[in-house]
Amino acid sequence: MGTVTVGAVRERAPGERRVALVPEAVTLLRRAGLDVLIQTGAGSGAWFTDAEYTDAGATVVTPDELYARADAVLCVGPPDPDAAEALRAGQTLIGLLQPLRHPALVEDLTGRGVRTMSLDLLPRTLSRAQSMDALTSQAAVAGYKAALLAADSYDRFFPMLTTAAGTMRPAQVLILGAGVAGLQAIATARRLGAVVSAYDVRPASRGEVESLGARFLDIQSPQEGGQEATELGGYARELTEREQRSQREALDTHIARSDIVITTAQVPGRKPPLLVTAAVVERMKPGSVVLDLAASELGGNVEGSEPDKTVVLDGGVTLIGAGHLPSAMATAASTAYARNLVALLGHLVRDGELNLDPADEITAALMGGGSS
């Protein structure tokens, strides 16, 4: 019986501080009989030292040695061209590879005999795969950080305060999108004392929103052809242009009178829906904050937002394009992500071998053969 060797690489994307494995995860994998390699300095962005990995049972190696020895290479985001070229036939690459946005990368790797498993293809409807759901774990971090960043950028208090100088009214916060990130943003804003409202195209999210103490906006958004707002796999589907326009018109009044607006609506692999136009932002009060958690190279929920860019508009509204918030909380995000990988490897490794069974629904989905 052999031994599976996994290797966690150092992320090379600009601004990416996360790492695929943390020392806690190394300990768990070693107990399960796996050998673990860590690229030198891989955890430094998340404040994990090479010595901590060594103490946990990993072997710290150079990139060349890692790619030469690892059966499975673990990463966070898609590899850059040099890292992709270093992978060899027979190896398995596991990470958030974004194959819907980078089909050429996956095609090239599979063409060279490299097996790819992308955690962002995991259907959320598979209850036995919840512990492997990296999109959920990273979205929870992003939602929490979004509320804190919005509060830090807002020049007034979030809670109602009664002081000798009078009463300060609470901030009015609107969360658009009540998925994992949105719900975490709601919960965090509520803990900070804000009055929170939220909206999602999925009516079923009302109960979750209200359970956190927020008000669910009653907005009738027409759904063409009677389509449900949720696709197979548990993700919100992409709305038609007519549906998006009707939704924006209904939301504009609520957006204009909010102090804070946090948008979180994303459709995997596609352009995020436009929820907040420049025209409605101009109607917001000076000092208001709009944070677009969906800001990316594909666009965002807010017209004019750009990933990792904060601007104060002419009308005094602060617009934050916050597309990479999990990296801003690299220690927590890496710990959660590493636990997802430990759960996945526990599912894949059998009798000292990496078993990628195409008949298994989890494996098939991650390799692109199942519903996403």
Secondary structure, 3 states (H helix, E strand, C coil): CCCCEEEECCCCCCCCCCCCCCHHHHHHHHHCCCEEEEECCCCHHHCCCHHHHHHHCCEEECHHHHHHHCCEEECCCCCCHHHHHHCCCCCEEEECCCCCCCHHHHHHHHHCCCEEEEHHHCCCCCHHHHHHCHHHHHHHHHHHHHHHHHHHHCCCCCCCEEECCEEECCCEEEEECCCHHHHHHHHHHHHCCCEEEEECCCHHHHHHHHHCCCEECCCCCCCHHHCCCECCCCCECCCCHHHHHHHHHHHHHHHHCCCEEEECCCCCCCCCCCCECHHHHHCCCCCCEEEECCCECCECCECCCCCCEEEECCCCCEEEECCCHHHHCHHHHHHHHHHHHHHHHHHHEECCEECCCCCCHHHHHHCCCCCC
